[in-house]
Amino acid sequence: MADIDVQPKAFTPSIRVTPPNEWFVKESVTVLAPTGQANVIASSEPLDPQITTEQYAGIQGQLLDEEFPDYLELSYGPAKVFGGLDGYVRRFEWTPPDGVPVVQIQLYAVRDERGLTATATTPRSVYQDYEAELLAILTSLDVT
């Protein structure tokens, strides 16, 4: 993706939990631009063991198309994501309720019965200003 320097010190989440039996755990980490104009949210959620990466990415795309006003898919295809996993990347635009159109880039993969998603978001009007940094952050994502 991009050749932008990210912080030399990687952030490793430090929260642990022991949920009751049959409870599910969804985790996420958010990276925020100092200006508040861009962010990346990476998350992991439990999945049915039968769901593949291709199915997971397809389901996410259907949800976007159904639920996001003025949804426009700009690109979609396979990519290496989350530290080298086979996955998909989707770039799209839509208009949230505040009326400010945004550009988002989403990564998808499935590993160990967990759906991995990362979403980079910035207003369309400043996308070019943040594109390289957002791509650098997405490229730096890894799962352990």
HUNOR-V841212 format. One record per run of one state. SS is the DSSP state (a for helix, b for strand, c for the rest). FROM is the first residue (numbers start at 1). TO is the last residue. If there is no record, write none. Layout:
SS&FROM&TO  SS&FROM&TO
This chain:
c&1&26  b&27&32  c&33&37  b&38&46  c&47&52  a&53&67  c&68&71  b&72&81  c&82&84  b&85&95  c&96&100  b&101&111  c&112&113  b&114&123  a&124&140  c&141&144
